[in-house]
């Protein structure tokens, strides 16, 4: 099982130092959260059944692939992902170009974490019907995959329509960077099973993730993809002491990549990562 960190549990001022440390210490990947804009009125459910805004609208937002490309230039091995990028709120040309550029500049280290988005008013702010966000994402994924792999692409869909175009450069990773679908709903899991190379969930214990993974495998089988199961990624609840024994429980439950938060405050992030790397004998940990 791979071990990763997220910038979502850090003050943005700590991202750079933490990203460099994660690369040096042997963490497999780092994941950056994403929004296009925060309306003052926030409506939507981040977790099904939970109606509230998890962050204030004054929270700084960075364009994720630009930030990750900057980090890529200063690192050598760590994979760089989004948790998650609102692909459907943009034209596929924009999303495909952003991640192709990141993949090329990073030497093939991009992870395309995408989701339909929970913040209803964010979609309203850009003039899009939030009830279409799942279908727009499905179509955007299909278009991006074609742009990354085909010489000439023409598309006439429900949300995106264009005459033949060419798209260069292609990403380094073949056939394209992994598409990792986020979300906890049945629809999100079905999207991961049918369209994704991976699934990324929210915070889970080894016990709470079992039903989600069982449903994911069931949906894969229904989609005819049981022979190529998607990579499963979840986050340990912040504040959890992820010992090697607990990490083993996640692996036994079927988790392929575990995002950990081995710190209690941003100022202690690097020290916490160093302790974690040593405890888990990561490559680079002391």
C-alpha positions in Angstrom: 0.0 0.0 0.0 1.2 3.5 -0.9 1.3 6.3 1.6 0.5 9.9 0.7 -0.2 13.3 2.2 -2.7 16.0 1.4 -2.3 19.8 1.4 -6.0 20.0 2.4 -5.1 19.7 6.1 -2.3 22.4 5.9 -2.1 26.1 5.9 -1.1 27.1 2.3 2.0 28.7 3.7 3.2 25.3 4.7 2.5 23.5 1.4 5.9 24.2 -0.2 8.0 22.9 2.7 5.7 20.0 3.2 5.8 19.0 -0.5 9.6 19.1 -0.6 9.8 17.0 2.6 7.3 14.5 1.3 9.4 13.9 -1.8 12.6 13.6 0.2 11.1 11.3 2.8 9.6 8.8 0.4 5.9 9.5 0.5 4.3 8.2 -2.8 2.2 11.2 -3.6 0.8 14.6 -2.5 -2.8 15.8 -3.1 -3.9 19.4 -3.5 -7.5 20.5 -3.0 -9.3 22.6 -5.6 -12.1 25.0 -6.1 -12.7 27.6 -8.8 -14.3 30.2 -6.5 -15.9 30.4 -3.1 -19.3 32.2 -3.1 -20.2 33.9 0.1 -23.3 31.8 0.2 -22.3 28.1 0.4 -24.8 25.4 -0.2 -24.2 21.7 -0.8 -23.1 18.5 0.8 -19.4 17.5 1.0 -20.4 14.3 2.7 -23.9 12.9 1.9 -26.4 14.0 4.5 -24.0 16.7 5.9 -25.1 20.2 4.9 -22.4 22.7 5.8 -19.4 24.6 4.5 -16.2 22.9 5.6 -14.1 26.0 4.8 -14.6 29.8 5.0 -15.0 31.6 1.7 -11.9 33.6 2.5 -9.7 30.5 2.2 -6.9 31.1 -0.4 -7.3 29.1 -3.6 -4.5 28.3 -6.0 -4.8 27.0 -9.5 -3.7 23.4 -8.8 -1.8 22.3 -11.8 0.2 25.6 -11.8 1.1 25.0 -8.2 1.9 21.3 -8.7 4.0 22.1 -11.8 6.0 24.6 -9.7 6.5 21.9 -7.1 7.4 19.3 -9.8 10.3 21.5 -10.8 11.7 21.2 -7.2 11.1 17.5 -6.6 12.3 14.3 -8.3 9.9 11.4 -7.6 6.7 12.2 -5.8 3.4 12.0 -7.7 1.3 15.1 -7.9 -2.5 14.9 -7.7 -5.7 16.9 -7.2 -8.2 16.0 -4.5 -10.3 16.9 -6.4 -10.3 19.1 -9.6 -13.7 20.3 -10.9 -13.2 19.1 -14.4 -16.8 19.5 -15.4 -17.1 23.1 -14.5 -14.5 23.9 -17.2 -14.3 23.2 -20.9 -12.4 19.9 -21.4 -9.8 21.8 -23.5 -8.9 23.7 -20.3 -8.7 20.6 -18.0 -6.9 18.4 -20.6 -4.4 21.2 -21.3 -3.7 21.8 -17.6 -3.0 18.1 -16.8 -1.1 17.4 -20.0 1.2 20.3 -19.2 1.7 19.1 -15.6 2.4 15.6 -16.8 5.0 16.7 -19.3 6.7 19.2 -16.9 6.8 16.6 -14.1 8.2 13.8 -16.2 5.0 11.8 -16.0 3.9 12.2 -12.4 0.4 13.7 -12.7 -2.6 12.2 -11.0 -5.9 13.6 -12.4 -8.2 13.6 -9.3 -11.6 14.8 -10.4 -15.1 15.1 -8.9 -18.5 16.5 -9.7 -18.3 19.0 -6.8 -20.4 19.5 -3.7 -20.6 23.3 -3.7 -23.9 24.1 -5.5 -23.4 27.8 -5.4 -20.0 27.6 -7.1 -21.7 26.2 -10.2 -24.4 28.8 -10.0 -21.7 31.5 -9.8 -20.2 30.5 -13.2 -23.7 30.3 -14.8 -24.0 26.5 -14.9 -26.9 24.4 -13.7 -25.6 22.4 -10.7 -28.0 19.6 -11.4 -26.0 18.8 -14.6 -22.6 18.6 -12.9 -22.4 14.8 -12.8 -23.3 14.4 -16.5 -20.9 17.2 -17.5 -18.1 15.5 -15.6 -18.8 12.2 -17.3 -18.7 13.8 -20.7 -15.6 15.9 -19.8 -13.7 12.8 -18.8 -14.5 11.1 -22.1 -13.4 14.1 -24.1 -10.1 14.5 -22.1 -9.3 10.9 -22.6 -9.7 11.3 -26.4 -7.7 14.6 -26.4 -4.8 12.8 -24.6 -4.8 9.8 -26.9 -6.1 10.6 -30.4 -4.5 12.5 -33.2 -7.7 14.3 -34.3 -10.8 14.7 -32.1 -14.3 15.7 -33.0 -17.1 15.7 -30.5 -20.8 16.5 -30.4 -22.2 15.9 -27.0 -24.9 17.2 -24.7 -22.6 19.8 -23.1 -19.5 20.1 -25.3 -19.6 20.4 -29.1 -16.7 21.1 -31.4 -15.4 20.4 -34.9 -12.2 18.4 -35.5 -9.2 19.6 -33.4 -5.7 18.5 -32.7 -4.2 18.5 -29.2 -0.4 18.5 -28.6 1.7 17.7 -26.7 0.3 14.5 -25.4 0.9 13.5 -21.8 4.0 11.4 -21.0 2.1 8.7 -19.2 0.5 6.2 -21.5 -2.2 6.0 -22.4 -2.8 9.1 -20.2 -2.4 10.2 -16.6 -4.5 8.2 -14.2 -8.0 9.5 -13.8 -8.9 9.2 -10.1 -12.6 9.8 -9.4 -13.6 11.3 -6.1 -16.9 11.0 -4.2 -18.8 8.8 -1.7 -22.1 8.5 -3.4 -23.2 5.4 -5.4 -23.1 7.6 -8.6 -19.5 8.6 -7.8 -18.5 5.0 -7.2 -20.1 4.0 -10.5 -18.3 6.8 -12.3 -15.0 5.5 -10.8 -15.8 1.9 -11.8 -16.9 2.8 -15.4 -14.7 5.8 -16.3 -11.8 6.0 -13.8 -8.5 4.5 -13.2 -8.9 5.1 -9.5 -11.3 6.1 -6.8 -10.5 8.6 -4.0 -12.8 8.8 -1.0 -13.0 10.9 2.1 -11.8 10.0 5.6 -12.4 6.4 6.5 -11.4 3.8 9.1 -10.5 0.3 7.9 -14.0 -0.7 8.9 -15.9 2.1 7.3 -14.3 1.7 3.9 -15.2 -1.9 3.5 -18.8 -1.3 2.2 -17.6 1.3 -0.2 -14.9 -0.9 -1.6 -17.3 -3.9 -1.9 -19.8 -1.7 -3.8 -16.9 -0.4 -6.0 -15.9 -4.0 -6.9 -19.5 -4.9 -7.6 -19.9 -1.9 -10.0 -16.6 -2.8 -11.7 -17.9 -6.3 -12.4 -21.1 -4.9 -13.8 -19.1 -2.6 -16.0 -17.0 -5.5 -17.3 -13.8 -4.2 -15.6 -13.3 -6.7 -12.8 -10.1 -7.8 -14.4 -8.7 -4.3 -14.1 -9.8 -3.0 -10.7 -9.4 0.8 -10.1 -6.9 1.9 -7.5 -8.6 2.8 -4.2 -7.4 5.8 -2.2 -8.8 7.1 1.1 -7.7 9.4 3.9 -7.2 8.3 7.5 -9.3 10.6 9.7 -7.1 13.6 10.8 -5.8 13.0 14.2 -5.5 9.3 13.7 -2.2 7.7 14.8 -1.5 5.6 11.7 0.8 3.0 13.1 2.3 0.3 10.8 -0.3 -2.1 12.3 -3.2 0.2 11.4 -1.8 0.8 8.0 -1.8 -3.0 7.6 -5.5 -3.1 8.5 -6.2 -0.5 5.7 -4.3 -2.7 3.3 -6.1 -5.8 4.4 -9.4 -4.0 3.8 -8.5 -3.4 0.2 -7.0 0.2 0.3 -4.3 0.7 -2.3 -3.2 4.2 -1.2 -3.7 5.8 2.2 -3.5 9.6 2.7 -2.2 10.4 6.2 -2.0 13.5 8.3 0.8 12.9 10.7 0.7 16.3 12.3 -1.6 18.3 14.6 -0.7 21.8 13.3 0.9 23.1 10.2 4.0 24.3 12.0 4.7 20.7 13.0 3.9 19.1 9.7 7.5 18.4 8.6 8.5 17.0 12.0 5.4 14.8 12.0 6.2 13.5 8.5 9.7 12.8 9.5 8.5 10.7 12.5 6.0 8.9 10.3 8.5 8.1 7.6 11.0 6.7 10.1 8.2 4.6 11.9 7.0 3.2 8.5 10.6 2.8 7.1 9.8 4.9 4.1 12.6 5.4 1.6 14.3 8.6 2.8 13.0 8.2 6.4 15.6 8.0 9.1 
